[in-house]
Amino acid sequence: MGWLISVLINAVLFVALSGYFPGLYVDSFLSAVIASLVLSILNLLVRPFLIILTLPITMLTLGLFLFIINAVTLLMTDGIMGYAFEIESFGLAIIIAIAMAFVNIVLQMTILRKK
């Protein structure tokens, strides 16, 4: 149940962020949900390998390199989704990754906190 809620939250974030950033294009809410599902699967399968491969630089940057890894998975989602979900540049992908991380942390600390 928690996974489904996080997928829906990320879909809403995609739609909301597409309104703020002209370089992020989301075709519809269904496209945002599918992109969120794809991102979730990539985070499950690909992200651990990327973290292991970049562990020295991640430790050197005190974990800030994880935003780069998140941006790469966002761009991979863009590549898989085609024209329904577009991110214009790598810099925008980093900004979106930071915004999504911030919103997810705030939501987990306030609303989704398990008691």
PATIMI-907615 format. One record per residue: x, y, z of N, C-alpha, C in turn; residue number from 1. Coordinates in pm, whole numbers, always signed. Example, Ala and Ser with C-alpha at 12.3 -4.5 7.8 and 13.67 -1.06 7.14 Angstrom:
<atoms>
     n_X     n_Y     n_Z    ca_X    ca_Y    ca_Z     c_X     c_Y     c_Z    i
   +1319    -569    +780   +1230    -450    +780   +1320    -330    +780    1
   +1285    -225    +708   +1367    -106    +714   +1290      +3    +787    2
</atoms>
This chain:
<atoms>
     n_X     n_Y     n_Z    ca_X    ca_Y    ca_Z     c_X     c_Y     c_Z    i
     +82    -119      +0      +0      +0      +0     +86    +126      +0    1
    +195    +125     +76    +284    +239     +82    +351    +266     -51    2
    +384    +158    -125    +448    +173    -255    +353    +242    -353    3
    +227    +202    -351    +128    +261    -441    +106    +409    -410    4
    +106    +443    -283     +90    +584    -244    +210    +665    -292    5
    +331    +610    -279    +449    +684    -325    +449    +699    -477    6
    +399    +599    -549    +389    +611    -694    +291    +723    -731    7
    +178    +729    -663     +80    +834    -691    +132    +973    -652    8
    +206    +979    -541    +264   +1107    -500    +365   +1155    -604    9
    +449   +1063    -654    +545   +1101    -757    +475   +1143    -886   10
    +363   +1079    -918    +288   +1118   -1037    +233   +1259   -1022   11
    +178   +1289    -906    +128   +1425    -880    +244   +1525    -885   12
    +360   +1486    -832    +478   +1573    -838    +519   +1599    -982   13
    +516   +1497   -1066    +552   +1516   -1207    +460   +1618   -1273   14
    +331   +1604   -1248    +235   +1698   -1307    +255   +1839   -1251   15
    +275   +1849   -1121    +295   +1981   -1059    +425   +2046   -1107   16
    +532   +1969   -1114    +660   +2025   -1157    +658   +2062   -1305   17
    +576   +1993   -1384    +568   +2029   -1526    +502   +2166   -1543   18
    +424   +2207   -1445    +366   +2342   -1449    +467   +2449   -1413   19
    +568   +2415   -1334    +669   +2512   -1292    +787   +2519   -1388   20
    +822   +2407   -1449    +940   +2402   -1535    +896   +2376   -1679   21
    +921   +2471   -1768    +878   +2451   -1906    +955   +2339   -1978   22
   +1068   +2297   -1926   +1145   +2189   -1988   +1096   +2050   -1951   23
   +1001   +2041   -1860    +942   +1912   -1822    +803   +1904   -1884   24
    +783   +1803   -1967    +655   +1786   -2034    +595   +1652   -1992   25
    +472   +1657   -1943    +396   +1537   -1909    +267   +1543   -1989   26
    +241   +1441   -2068    +126   +1439   -2159      -7   +1440   -2085   27
     -20   +1355   -1982    -144   +1346   -1906    -112   +1288   -1769   28
    -214   +1284   -1683    -191   +1225   -1551    -161   +1076   -1563   29
    -224   +1007   -1658    -194    +865   -1680     -49    +846   -1721   30
      +1    +936   -1805    +143    +929   -1842    +232    +952   -1721   31
    +191   +1041   -1633    +268   +1067   -1511    +268    +944   -1420   32
    +155    +875   -1411    +148    +753   -1329    +238    +644   -1389   33
    +233    +628   -1521    +318    +528   -1586    +465    +564   -1570   34
    +499    +693   -1584    +638    +737   -1565    +682    +713   -1421   35
    +592    +734   -1328    +624    +708   -1188    +647    +559   -1163   36
    +567    +474   -1227    +588    +330   -1217    +722    +288   -1277   37
    +754    +343   -1394    +882    +313   -1459    +997    +359   -1370   38
    +986    +480   -1314   +1090    +531   -1225   +1106    +441   -1102   39
    +995    +394   -1050   +1000    +304    -934   +1071    +174    -968   40
   +1043    +118   -1084   +1110      -6   -1126   +1258     +18   -1150   41
   +1292    +132   -1212   +1434    +164   -1233   +1506    +185   -1100   42
   +1439    +248   -1005   +1499    +266    -873   +1521    +132    -803   43
   +1437     +35    -833   +1450     -97    -773   +1560    -178    -840   44
   +1572    -169    -973   +1664    -256   -1046   +1798    -192   -1080   45
   +1798     -68   -1125   +1919      -5   -1178   +1993     +77   -1074   46
   +1919    +149    -991   +1980    +242    -896   +2080    +176    -801   47
   +2054     +55    -749   +2156      -6    -662   +2289     -30    -731   48
   +2286     -70    -859   +2410     -90    -933   +2483     +41    -955   49
   +2409    +147    -985   +2472    +278   -1002   +2534    +327    -872   50
   +2467    +301    -762   +2522    +343    -633   +2650    +268    -601   51
   +2652    +139    -627   +2773     +59    -601   +2887    +104    -692   52
   +2857    +129    -820   +2961    +171    -913   +3020    +307    -878   53
   +2940    +395    -821   +2986    +530    -791   +3009    +552    -642   54
   +3026    +446    -568   +3041    +458    -423   +3157    +549    -380   55
   +3276    +539    -444   +3384    +629    -399   +3350    +778    -416   56
   +3294    +815    -530   +3262    +957    -550   +3143    +998    -463   57
   +3052    +905    -436   +2941    +936    -347   +2992    +963    -206   58
   +3086    +883    -161   +3143    +906     -28   +3224   +1036     -25   59
   +3294   +1064    -133   +3375   +1185    -140   +3288   +1311    -136   60
   +3170   +1304    -197   +3080   +1420    -199   +2978   +1416     -85   61
   +2998   +1326     +10   +2911   +1312    +126   +2766   +1283     +88   62
   +2747   +1206     -18   +2615   +1163     -59   +2546   +1252    -159   63
   +2604   +1367    -189   +2539   +1458    -284   +2535   +1402    -426   64
   +2624   +1307    -456   +2625   +1246    -589   +2500   +1162    -612   65
   +2429   +1128    -506   +2304   +1053    -522   +2200   +1133    -600   66
   +2207   +1267    -595   +2117   +1348    -677   +2148   +1328    -826   67
   +2275   +1309    -858   +2314   +1282    -997   +2258   +1147   -1040   68
   +2266   +1048    -952   +2212    +916    -983   +2061    +923   -1001   69
   +1993   +1000    -917   +1849   +1018    -932   +1816   +1088   -1064   70
   +1898   +1185   -1104   +1876   +1253   -1231   +1896   +1157   -1348   71
   +1994   +1068   -1337   +2016    +970   -1443   +1897    +876   -1455   72
   +1841    +832   -1342   +1723    +745   -1350   +1602    +821   -1406   73
   +1592    +950   -1377   +1485   +1030   -1438   +1502   +1038   -1590   74
   +1626   +1056   -1635   +1651   +1061   -1779   +1629    +925   -1844   75
   +1657    +817   -1771   +1627    +684   -1824   +1475    +666   -1837   76
   +1401    +718   -1740   +1254    +715   -1749   +1207    +794   -1869   77
   +1269    +908   -1894   +1238    +988   -2011   +1261    +909   -2139   78
   +1371    +837   -2145   +1402    +757   -2263   +1304    +644   -2285   79
   +1258    +582   -2178   +1164    +471   -2188   +1025    +520   -2226   80
    +984    +634   -2171    +848    +683   -2190    +825    +746   -2328   81
    +927    +790   -2394    +909    +852   -2525    +854    +993   -2513   82
    +756   +1025   -2599    +705   +1162   -2605    +603   +1195   -2496   83
    +559   +1097   -2422    +458   +1123   -2319    +519   +1187   -2195   84
    +651   +1173   -2178    +720   +1228   -2061    +857   +1275   -2109   85
    +882   +1403   -2105   +1006   +1459   -2158   +1074   +1549   -2056   86
   +1205   +1531   -2042   +1289   +1620   -1962   +1390   +1679   -2058   87
   +1396   +1812   -2062   +1475   +1881   -2164   +1626   +1864   -2148   88
   +1677   +1870   -2024   +1822   +1868   -2006   +1861   +1795   -1877   89
   +1990   +1768   -1867   +2041   +1702   -1749   +2032   +1793   -1626   90
   +2056   +1922   -1645   +2044   +2017   -1535   +1904   +2024   -1479   91
   +1806   +2020   -1567   +1667   +2019   -1522   +1635   +1889   -1449   92
   +1693   +1779   -1496   +1672   +1651   -1428   +1728   +1654   -1286   93
   +1840   +1721   -1266   +1897   +1735   -1131   +1805   +1819   -1044   94
   +1753   +1929   -1098   +1662   +2015   -1021   +1535   +1938    -984   95
   +1481   +1860   -1077   +1362   +1781   -1050   +1391   +1674    -945   96
   +1509   +1612    -953   +1547   +1510    -854   +1557   +1571    -715   97
   +1613   +1690    -705   +1624   +1757    -575   +1486   +1794    -523   98
   +1400   +1848    -609   +1265   +1886    -567   +1185   +1764    -522   99
   +1195   +1654    -596   +1122   +1533    -560   +1173   +1476    -428  100
   +1304   +1479    -408   +1359   +1428    -283   +1311   +1513    -165  101
   +1311   +1644    -182   +1267   +1733     -75   +1121   +1709     -41  102
   +1035   +1703    -141    +892   +1683    -117    +867   +1546     -54  103
    +935   +1443    -103    +916   +1310     -46    +962   +1303    +100  104
   +1071   +1371    +133   +1118   +1373    +272   +1017   +1445    +361  105
    +968   +1560    +316    +870   +1634    +395    +743   +1552    +415  106
    +695   +1488    +309    +574   +1407    +321    +595   +1287    +414  107
    +710   +1226    +405    +735   +1110    +491    +749   +1151    +636  108
    +803   +1269    +661    +820   +1313    +800    +689   +1362    +861  109
    +596   +1406    +778    +473   +1462    +833    +352   +1371    +812  110
    +313   +1350    +691    +187   +1281    +662    +201   +1129    +665  111
    +305   +1077    +602    +316    +932    +587    +390    +864    +703  112
    +416    +937    +808    +490    +882    +922    +410    +769    +987  113
    +478    +656   +1008    +412    +543   +1076    +423    +565   +1226  114
    +314    +537   +1293    +310    +559   +1438    +332    +431   +1513  115
</atoms>
